[in-house]
C-alpha cells in the first residue's frame, strides 16, 4: 500500500548504503499474490527505508575521516565500506531521534530538546 510517508521518504531520503535516490517499486513476494509497494534503491538493487541526506553525508565523512570499521572481521572492500556507512547512519538517526532533532518528517529546525535524554 502506497502511503504518504512512503512518497515523502522517496522524495526526501537516500540509500543508507550508497547515497542514491530511492524509488517506489512494487515488490512481488510470492506467486500467490503477496505484493506491495516498497522503497527501493535502484543502484544497490535492494529494499531500503533510507536516511536523510545530511545524515548520510555525516556518516560517510565519519567513516572516511576516522577510518571507522564496525565489521573488522570482513574483508576491506566496497561492500564493507557501505555497511560501515549504513551502521553509522543508524547510530546517527537513533541519536537524532533521541535528542528530538529527527522525526518521521525529517530533520527538525530549530531542534527541540528531549528532556528524557538530557
VOTORPA-243294 format. One record per atom (N, C-alpha, C): z negated, y negated, x; residue in three letters; atom name. Coordinates in steps of 0.05 Angstrom, whole numbers, always signed. Example, Ala and Ser with C-alpha at 12.3 -4.5 7.8 and 13.67 -1.06 7.14 Angstrom:
<rs>
c3 -156 c2 +114 c1 +264 residu ALA atome N .
c3 -156 c2 +90 c1 +246 residu ALA atome CA .
c3 -156 c2 +66 c1 +264 residu ALA atome C .
c3 -142 c2 +45 c1 +257 residu SER atome N .
c3 -143 c2 +21 c1 +273 residu SER atome CA .
c3 -157 c2 -1 c1 +258 residu SER atome C .
</rs>
This chain:
<rs>
c3 +0 c2 +23 c1 +17 residu UNK atome N .
c3 +0 c2 +0 c1 +0 residu UNK atome CA .
c3 +0 c2 -25 c1 +18 residu UNK atome C .
c3 +18 c2 -42 c1 +13 residu UNK atome N .
c3 +21 c2 -67 c1 +29 residu UNK atome CA .
c3 +1 c2 -88 c1 +18 residu UNK atome C .
c3 -17 c2 -97 c1 +35 residu UNK atome N .
c3 -37 c2 -116 c1 +27 residu UNK atome CA .
c3 -32 c2 -143 c1 +40 residu UNK atome C .
c3 -45 c2 -163 c1 +29 residu UNK atome N .
c3 -42 c2 -190 c1 +41 residu UNK atome CA .
c3 -54 c2 -190 c1 +69 residu UNK atome C .
c3 -75 c2 -175 c1 +74 residu UNK atome N .
c3 -87 c2 -174 c1 +101 residu UNK atome CA .
c3 -67 c2 -162 c1 +121 residu UNK atome C .
c3 -53 c2 -142 c1 +112 residu UNK atome N .
c3 -33 c2 -129 c1 +130 residu UNK atome CA .
c3 -10 c2 -148 c1 +136 residu UNK atome C .
c3 -1 c2 -163 c1 +116 residu UNK atome N .
c3 +20 c2 -183 c1 +121 residu UNK atome CA .
c3 +10 c2 -205 c1 +140 residu UNK atome C .
c3 -14 c2 -214 c1 +136 residu UNK atome N .
c3 -25 c2 -235 c1 +153 residu UNK atome CA .
c3 -28 c2 -225 c1 +181 residu UNK atome C .
c3 -39 c2 -200 c1 +185 residu UNK atome N .
c3 -42 c2 -190 c1 +212 residu UNK atome CA .
c3 -15 c2 -185 c1 +226 residu UNK atome C .
c3 +5 c2 -177 c1 +211 residu UNK atome N .
c3 +32 c2 -173 c1 +224 residu UNK atome CA .
c3 +43 c2 -199 c1 +234 residu UNK atome C .
c3 +37 c2 -221 c1 +220 residu UNK atome N .
c3 +47 c2 -248 c1 +229 residu UNK atome CA .
c3 +31 c2 -259 c1 +251 residu UNK atome C .
c3 +5 c2 -253 c1 +252 residu UNK atome N .
c3 -14 c2 -266 c1 +270 residu UNK atome CA .
c3 -21 c2 -250 c1 +295 residu UNK atome C .
c3 -22 c2 -224 c1 +293 residu UNK atome N .
c3 -33 c2 -207 c1 +314 residu UNK atome CA .
c3 -11 c2 -195 c1 +331 residu UNK atome C .
c3 -21 c2 -184 c1 +354 residu UNK atome N .
c3 -3 c2 -170 c1 +372 residu UNK atome CA .
c3 -15 c2 -143 c1 +379 residu UNK atome C .
c3 +1 c2 -126 c1 +392 residu UNK atome N .
c3 -8 c2 -99 c1 +400 residu UNK atome CA .
c3 -30 c2 -101 c1 +422 residu UNK atome C .
c3 -51 c2 -86 c1 +420 residu UNK atome N .
c3 -72 c2 -86 c1 +439 residu UNK atome CA .
c3 -64 c2 -74 c1 +466 residu UNK atome C .
c3 -43 c2 -58 c1 +466 residu UNK atome N .
c3 -34 c2 -44 c1 +490 residu UNK atome CA .
c3 -13 c2 -60 c1 +506 residu UNK atome C .
c3 +7 c2 -71 c1 +492 residu UNK atome N .
c3 +29 c2 -84 c1 +506 residu UNK atome CA .
c3 +33 c2 -114 c1 +500 residu UNK atome C .
c3 +19 c2 -124 c1 +479 residu UNK atome N .
c3 +21 c2 -152 c1 +471 residu UNK atome CA .
c3 +46 c2 -158 c1 +454 residu UNK atome C .
c3 +61 c2 -138 c1 +446 residu UNK atome N .
c3 +85 c2 -143 c1 +429 residu UNK atome CA .
c3 +77 c2 -150 c1 +400 residu UNK atome C .
c3 +95 c2 -162 c1 +387 residu UNK atome N .
c3 +92 c2 -169 c1 +358 residu UNK atome CA .
c3 +91 c2 -144 c1 +342 residu UNK atome C .
c3 +74 c2 -143 c1 +322 residu UNK atome N .
c3 +72 c2 -120 c1 +304 residu UNK atome CA .
c3 +91 c2 -122 c1 +280 residu UNK atome C .
c3 +98 c2 -100 c1 +270 residu UNK atome N .
c3 +116 c2 -99 c1 +246 residu UNK atome CA .
c3 +102 c2 -81 c1 +226 residu UNK atome C .
c3 +111 c2 -83 c1 +201 residu UNK atome N .
c3 +101 c2 -66 c1 +180 residu UNK atome CA .
c3 +122 c2 -44 c1 +175 residu UNK atome C .
c3 +114 c2 -19 c1 +177 residu UNK atome N .
c3 +132 c2 +3 c1 +174 residu UNK atome CA .
c3 +120 c2 +22 c1 +153 residu UNK atome C .
c3 +138 c2 +35 c1 +138 residu UNK atome N .
c3 +129 c2 +57 c1 +120 residu UNK atome CA .
c3 +128 c2 +82 c1 +137 residu UNK atome C .
c3 +104 c2 +94 c1 +137 residu UNK atome N .
c3 +100 c2 +119 c1 +153 residu UNK atome CA .
c3 +97 c2 +142 c1 +134 residu UNK atome C .
c3 +113 c2 +163 c1 +139 residu UNK atome N .
c3 +111 c2 +188 c1 +122 residu UNK atome CA .
c3 +93 c2 +207 c1 +137 residu UNK atome C .
c3 +70 c2 +214 c1 +125 residu UNK atome N .
c3 +51 c2 +231 c1 +138 residu UNK atome CA .
c3 +56 c2 +260 c1 +134 residu UNK atome C .
c3 +69 c2 +268 c1 +112 residu UNK atome N .
c3 +76 c2 +296 c1 +108 residu UNK atome CA .
c3 +99 c2 +298 c1 +89 residu UNK atome C .
c3 +111 c2 +321 c1 +87 residu UNK atome N .
c3 +134 c2 +325 c1 +70 residu UNK atome CA .
c3 +128 c2 +326 c1 +40 residu UNK atome C .
c3 +102 c2 +326 c1 +33 residu UNK atome N .
c3 +95 c2 +328 c1 +5 residu UNK atome CA .
c3 +88 c2 +302 c1 -8 residu UNK atome C .
c3 +97 c2 +280 c1 +4 residu UNK atome N .
c3 +93 c2 +254 c1 -9 residu UNK atome CA .
c3 +72 c2 +236 c1 +3 residu UNK atome C .
c3 +60 c2 +244 c1 +25 residu UNK atome N .
c3 +40 c2 +227 c1 +38 residu UNK atome CA .
c3 +53 c2 +205 c1 +54 residu UNK atome C .
c3 +54 c2 +181 c1 +44 residu UNK atome N .
c3 +66 c2 +159 c1 +58 residu UNK atome CA .
c3 +51 c2 +133 c1 +52 residu UNK atome C .
c3 +54 c2 +114 c1 +70 residu UNK atome N .
c3 +41 c2 +89 c1 +66 residu UNK atome CA .
c3 +51 c2 +68 c1 +86 residu UNK atome C .
c3 +46 c2 +43 c1 +80 residu UNK atome N .
c3 +53 c2 +22 c1 +98 residu UNK atome CA .
c3 +32 c2 +19 c1 +120 residu UNK atome C .
c3 +40 c2 +16 c1 +144 residu UNK atome N .
c3 +22 c2 +13 c1 +167 residu UNK atome CA .
c3 +32 c2 -8 c1 +186 residu UNK atome C .
c3 +14 c2 -21 c1 +200 residu UNK atome N .
c3 +22 c2 -38 c1 +222 residu UNK atome CA .
c3 +31 c2 -21 c1 +245 residu UNK atome C .
c3 +52 c2 -29 c1 +258 residu UNK atome N .
c3 +65 c2 -11 c1 +278 residu UNK atome CA .
c3 +75 c2 -28 c1 +301 residu UNK atome C .
c3 +72 c2 -18 c1 +325 residu UNK atome N .
c3 +83 c2 -31 c1 +349 residu UNK atome CA .
c3 +110 c2 -18 c1 +356 residu UNK atome C .
c3 +132 c2 -32 c1 +353 residu UNK atome N .
c3 +158 c2 -20 c1 +359 residu UNK atome CA .
c3 +162 c2 -15 c1 +389 residu UNK atome C .
c3 +148 c2 -30 c1 +406 residu UNK atome N .
c3 +150 c2 -26 c1 +435 residu UNK atome CA .
c3 +136 c2 +0 c1 +444 residu UNK atome C .
c3 +112 c2 +4 c1 +434 residu UNK atome N .
c3 +96 c2 +28 c1 +441 residu UNK atome CA .
c3 +102 c2 +52 c1 +423 residu UNK atome C .
c3 +115 c2 +47 c1 +401 residu UNK atome N .
c3 +120 c2 +69 c1 +381 residu UNK atome CA .
c3 +95 c2 +82 c1 +371 residu UNK atome C .
c3 +76 c2 +65 c1 +363 residu UNK atome N .
c3 +51 c2 +76 c1 +352 residu UNK atome CA .
c3 +40 c2 +57 c1 +331 residu UNK atome C .
c3 +24 c2 +70 c1 +313 residu UNK atome N .
c3 +10 c2 +55 c1 +293 residu UNK atome CA .
c3 -12 c2 +39 c1 +307 residu UNK atome C .
c3 -14 c2 +13 c1 +301 residu UNK atome N .
c3 -32 c2 -4 c1 +316 residu UNK atome CA .
c3 -43 c2 -26 c1 +298 residu UNK atome C .
c3 -69 c2 -30 c1 +297 residu UNK atome N .
c3 -81 c2 -50 c1 +280 residu UNK atome CA .
c3 -78 c2 -78 c1 +293 residu UNK atome C .
c3 -77 c2 -79 c1 +319 residu UNK atome N .
c3 -72 c2 -104 c1 +333 residu UNK atome CA .
c3 -96 c2 -120 c1 +340 residu UNK atome C .
c3 -92 c2 -142 c1 +354 residu UNK atome N .
c3 -112 c2 -160 c1 +362 residu UNK atome CA .
c3 -101 c2 -188 c1 +362 residu UNK atome C .
c3 -118 c2 -208 c1 +363 residu UNK atome N .
c3 -110 c2 -236 c1 +365 residu UNK atome CA .
c3 -96 c2 -240 c1 +392 residu UNK atome C .
c3 -74 c2 -255 c1 +392 residu UNK atome N .
c3 -60 c2 -260 c1 +418 residu UNK atome CA .
c3 -78 c2 -273 c1 +439 residu UNK atome C .
c3 -97 c2 -290 c1 +432 residu UNK atome N .
c3 -115 c2 -303 c1 +451 residu UNK atome CA .
c3 -133 c2 -282 c1 +463 residu UNK atome C .
c3 -142 c2 -262 c1 +447 residu UNK atome N .
c3 -159 c2 -241 c1 +458 residu UNK atome CA .
c3 -143 c2 -223 c1 +476 residu UNK atome C .
c3 -118 c2 -217 c1 +469 residu UNK atome N .
c3 -101 c2 -200 c1 +486 residu UNK atome CA .
c3 -97 c2 -214 c1 +514 residu UNK atome C .
c3 -91 c2 -240 c1 +513 residu UNK atome N .
c3 -87 c2 -255 c1 +538 residu UNK atome CA .
c3 -112 c2 -255 c1 +555 residu UNK atome C .
c3 -135 c2 -260 c1 +543 residu UNK atome N .
c3 -160 c2 -260 c1 +558 residu UNK atome CA .
c3 -166 c2 -232 c1 +569 residu UNK atome C .
c3 -161 c2 -211 c1 +554 residu UNK atome N .
c3 -166 c2 -183 c1 +563 residu UNK atome CA .
c3 -147 c2 -177 c1 +587 residu UNK atome C .
c3 -122 c2 -184 c1 +584 residu UNK atome N .
c3 -102 c2 -179 c1 +606 residu UNK atome CA .
c3 -110 c2 -193 c1 +631 residu UNK atome C .
c3 -118 c2 -219 c1 +628 residu UNK atome N .
c3 -127 c2 -234 c1 +652 residu UNK atome CA .
c3 -152 c2 -222 c1 +664 residu UNK atome C .
c3 -171 c2 -212 c1 +648 residu UNK atome N .
c3 -195 c2 -199 c1 +658 residu UNK atome CA .
c3 -188 c2 -174 c1 +674 residu UNK atome C .
c3 -171 c2 -157 c1 +663 residu UNK atome N .
c3 -163 c2 -132 c1 +676 residu UNK atome CA .
c3 -149 c2 -139 c1 +703 residu UNK atome C .
c3 -132 c2 -159 c1 +703 residu UNK atome N .
c3 -117 c2 -166 c1 +727 residu UNK atome CA .
c3 -136 c2 -178 c1 +748 residu UNK atome C .
c3 -152 c2 -198 c1 +740 residu UNK atome N .
c3 -168 c2 -212 c1 +759 residu UNK atome CA .
c3 -192 c2 -196 c1 +770 residu UNK atome C .
c3 -204 c2 -180 c1 +753 residu UNK atome N .
c3 -227 c2 -164 c1 +761 residu UNK atome CA .
c3 -220 c2 -136 c1 +770 residu UNK atome C .
c3 -195 c2 -129 c1 +769 residu UNK atome N .
c3 -186 c2 -102 c1 +775 residu UNK atome CA .
c3 -202 c2 -81 c1 +760 residu UNK atome C .
c3 -206 c2 -87 c1 +734 residu UNK atome N .
c3 -223 c2 -71 c1 +716 residu UNK atome CA .
c3 -209 c2 -44 c1 +710 residu UNK atome C .
c3 -225 c2 -23 c1 +712 residu UNK atome N .
c3 -214 c2 +3 c1 +704 residu UNK atome CA .
c3 -236 c2 +20 c1 +690 residu UNK atome C .
c3 -235 c2 +21 c1 +664 residu UNK atome N .
c3 -254 c2 +37 c1 +649 residu UNK atome CA .
c3 -247 c2 +67 c1 +652 residu UNK atome C .
c3 -222 c2 +73 c1 +656 residu UNK atome N .
c3 -212 c2 +101 c1 +658 residu UNK atome CA .
c3 -207 c2 +108 c1 +687 residu UNK atome C .
c3 -229 c2 +108 c1 +702 residu UNK atome N .
c3 -227 c2 +113 c1 +731 residu UNK atome CA .
c3 -218 c2 +142 c1 +738 residu UNK atome C .
c3 -221 c2 +160 c1 +719 residu UNK atome N .
c3 -213 c2 +188 c1 +724 residu UNK atome CA .
c3 -183 c2 +193 c1 +718 residu UNK atome C .
c3 -168 c2 +173 c1 +708 residu UNK atome N .
c3 -140 c2 +176 c1 +702 residu UNK atome CA .
c3 -124 c2 +164 c1 +725 residu UNK atome C .
c3 -99 c2 +174 c1 +728 residu UNK atome N .
c3 -81 c2 +163 c1 +748 residu UNK atome CA .
c3 -76 c2 +134 c1 +743 residu UNK atome C .
c3 -74 c2 +118 c1 +765 residu UNK atome N .
c3 -69 c2 +90 c1 +762 residu UNK atome CA .
c3 -40 c2 +85 c1 +757 residu UNK atome C .
c3 -33 c2 +80 c1 +732 residu UNK atome N .
c3 -5 c2 +75 c1 +725 residu UNK atome CA .
c3 -3 c2 +55 c1 +701 residu UNK atome C .
c3 +20 c2 +50 c1 +691 residu UNK atome N .
c3 +24 c2 +31 c1 +669 residu UNK atome CA .
c3 +8 c2 +38 c1 +644 residu UNK atome C .
c3 +8 c2 +64 c1 +638 residu UNK atome N .
c3 -7 c2 +73 c1 +614 residu UNK atome CA .
c3 -37 c2 +68 c1 +616 residu UNK atome C .
c3 -48 c2 +73 c1 +640 residu UNK atome N .
c3 -77 c2 +69 c1 +644 residu UNK atome CA .
c3 -83 c2 +39 c1 +643 residu UNK atome C .
c3 -64 c2 +23 c1 +654 residu UNK atome N .
c3 -67 c2 -6 c1 +653 residu UNK atome CA .
c3 -68 c2 -16 c1 +624 residu UNK atome C .
c3 -50 c2 -5 c1 +607 residu UNK atome N .
c3 -50 c2 -13 c1 +579 residu UNK atome CA .
c3 -76 c2 -4 c1 +565 residu UNK atome C .
c3 -85 c2 +20 c1 +571 residu UNK atome N .
c3 -110 c2 +30 c1 +559 residu UNK atome CA .
c3 -134 c2 +12 c1 +567 residu UNK atome C .
c3 -134 c2 +2 c1 +591 residu UNK atome N .
c3 -156 c2 -16 c1 +600 residu UNK atome CA .
c3 -155 c2 -42 c1 +585 residu UNK atome C .
c3 -131 c2 -53 c1 +582 residu UNK atome N .
c3 -128 c2 -78 c1 +567 residu UNK atome CA .
c3 -138 c2 -74 c1 +538 residu UNK atome C .
c3 -130 c2 -52 c1 +526 residu UNK atome N .
c3 -138 c2 -46 c1 +498 residu UNK atome CA .
c3 -169 c2 -43 c1 +496 residu UNK atome C .
c3 -181 c2 -31 c1 +516 residu UNK atome N .
c3 -210 c2 -28 c1 +516 residu UNK atome CA .
c3 -224 c2 -55 c1 +518 residu UNK atome C .
c3 -214 c2 -72 c1 +535 residu UNK atome N .
c3 -226 c2 -99 c1 +537 residu UNK atome CA .
c3 -221 c2 -115 c1 +512 residu UNK atome C .
c3 -198 c2 -112 c1 +499 residu UNK atome N .
c3 -193 c2 -125 c1 +473 residu UNK atome CA .
c3 -213 c2 -116 c1 +453 residu UNK atome C .
c3 -220 c2 -90 c1 +452 residu UNK atome N .
c3 -240 c2 -81 c1 +433 residu UNK atome CA .
c3 -267 c2 -93 c1 +439 residu UNK atome C .
c3 -274 c2 -95 c1 +465 residu UNK atome N .
c3 -300 c2 -107 c1 +472 residu UNK atome CA .
c3 -301 c2 -137 c1 +464 residu UNK atome C .
c3 -280 c2 -151 c1 +471 residu UNK atome N .
c3 -279 c2 -180 c1 +464 residu UNK atome CA .
c3 -279 c2 -185 c1 +434 residu UNK atome C .
c3 -265 c2 -168 c1 +419 residu UNK atome N .
c3 -264 c2 -170 c1 +390 residu UNK atome CA .
c3 -292 c2 -165 c1 +378 residu UNK atome C .
c3 -305 c2 -144 c1 +388 residu UNK atome N .
c3 -332 c2 -138 c1 +378 residu UNK atome CA .
c3 -351 c2 -162 c1 +384 residu UNK atome C .
c3 -349 c2 -172 c1 +408 residu UNK atome N .
c3 -366 c2 -195 c1 +415 residu UNK atome CA .
c3 -360 c2 -219 c1 +398 residu UNK atome C .
c3 -334 c2 -225 c1 +393 residu UNK atome N .
c3 -326 c2 -247 c1 +377 residu UNK atome CA .
c3 -336 c2 -245 c1 +348 residu UNK atome C .
c3 -335 c2 -221 c1 +337 residu UNK atome N .
c3 -346 c2 -216 c1 +310 residu UNK atome CA .
c3 -376 c2 -219 c1 +309 residu UNK atome C .
c3 -389 c2 -209 c1 +330 residu UNK atome N .
c3 -419 c2 -210 c1 +330 residu UNK atome CA .
c3 -428 c2 -239 c1 +334 residu UNK atome C .
c3 -414 c2 -256 c1 +348 residu UNK atome N .
c3 -421 c2 -283 c1 +352 residu UNK atome CA .
c3 -412 c2 -302 c1 +330 residu UNK atome C .
c3 -396 c2 -292 c1 +311 residu UNK atome N .
c3 -386 c2 -308 c1 +289 residu UNK atome CA .
c3 -361 c2 -323 c1 +296 residu UNK atome C .
c3 -347 c2 -316 c1 +318 residu UNK atome N .
c3 -323 c2 -330 c1 +326 residu UNK atome CA .
c3 -298 c2 -318 c1 +315 residu UNK atome C .
c3 -300 c2 -294 c1 +304 residu UNK atome N .
c3 -277 c2 -279 c1 +294 residu UNK atome CA .
c3 -283 c2 -266 c1 +268 residu UNK atome C .
c3 -264 c2 -268 c1 +249 residu UNK atome N .
c3 -268 c2 -254 c1 +223 residu UNK atome CA .
c3 -241 c2 -242 c1 +216 residu UNK atome C .
c3 -238 c2 -232 c1 +191 residu UNK atome N .
c3 -213 c2 -219 c1 +183 residu UNK atome CA .
c3 -189 c2 -238 c1 +182 residu UNK atome C .
c3 -194 c2 -264 c1 +183 residu UNK atome N .
c3 -173 c2 -283 c1 +183 residu UNK atome CA .
c3 -166 c2 -293 c1 +211 residu UNK atome C .
c3 -179 c2 -283 c1 +231 residu UNK atome N .
c3 -173 c2 -290 c1 +259 residu UNK atome CA .
c3 -195 c2 -306 c1 +272 residu UNK atome C .
c3 -189 c2 -319 c1 +294 residu UNK atome N .
c3 -209 c2 -335 c1 +308 residu UNK atome CA .
c3 -216 c2 -360 c1 +291 residu UNK atome C .
c3 -242 c2 -367 c1 +291 residu UNK atome N .
c3 -251 c2 -390 c1 +275 residu UNK atome CA .
c3 -256 c2 -414 c1 +293 residu UNK atome C .
c3 -246 c2 -436 c1 +285 residu UNK atome N .
c3 -251 c2 -462 c1 +298 residu UNK atome CA .
c3 -261 c2 -481 c1 +277 residu UNK atome C .
c3 -283 c2 -495 c1 +280 residu UNK atome N .
c3 -303 c2 -491 c1 +301 residu UNK atome CA .
c3 -318 c2 -465 c1 +295 residu UNK atome C .
c3 -331 c2 -455 c1 +315 residu UNK atome N .
c3 -345 c2 -429 c1 +313 residu UNK atome CA .
c3 -372 c2 -433 c1 +298 residu UNK atome C .
c3 -381 c2 -411 c1 +286 residu UNK atome N .
c3 -407 c2 -411 c1 +273 residu UNK atome CA .
c3 -425 c2 -394 c1 +291 residu UNK atome C .
c3 -450 c2 -401 c1 +293 residu UNK atome N .
c3 -469 c2 -385 c1 +309 residu UNK atome CA .
c3 -481 c2 -363 c1 +291 residu UNK atome C .
c3 -482 c2 -340 c1 +301 residu UNK atome N .
c3 -494 c2 -317 c1 +287 residu UNK atome CA .
c3 -523 c2 -315 c1 +296 residu UNK atome C .
c3 -542 c2 -321 c1 +279 residu UNK atome N .
c3 -570 c2 -322 c1 +287 residu UNK atome CA .
c3 -581 c2 -294 c1 +294 residu UNK atome C .
c3 -568 c2 -273 c1 +283 residu UNK atome N .
c3 -578 c2 -246 c1 +290 residu UNK atome CA .
c3 -574 c2 -240 c1 +319 residu UNK atome C .
c3 -550 c2 -247 c1 +330 residu UNK atome N .
c3 -545 c2 -242 c1 +358 residu UNK atome CA .
c3 -559 c2 -262 c1 +376 residu UNK atome C .
c3 -560 c2 -287 c1 +368 residu UNK atome N .
c3 -572 c2 -308 c1 +385 residu UNK atome CA .
c3 -603 c2 -304 c1 +385 residu UNK atome C .
</rs>
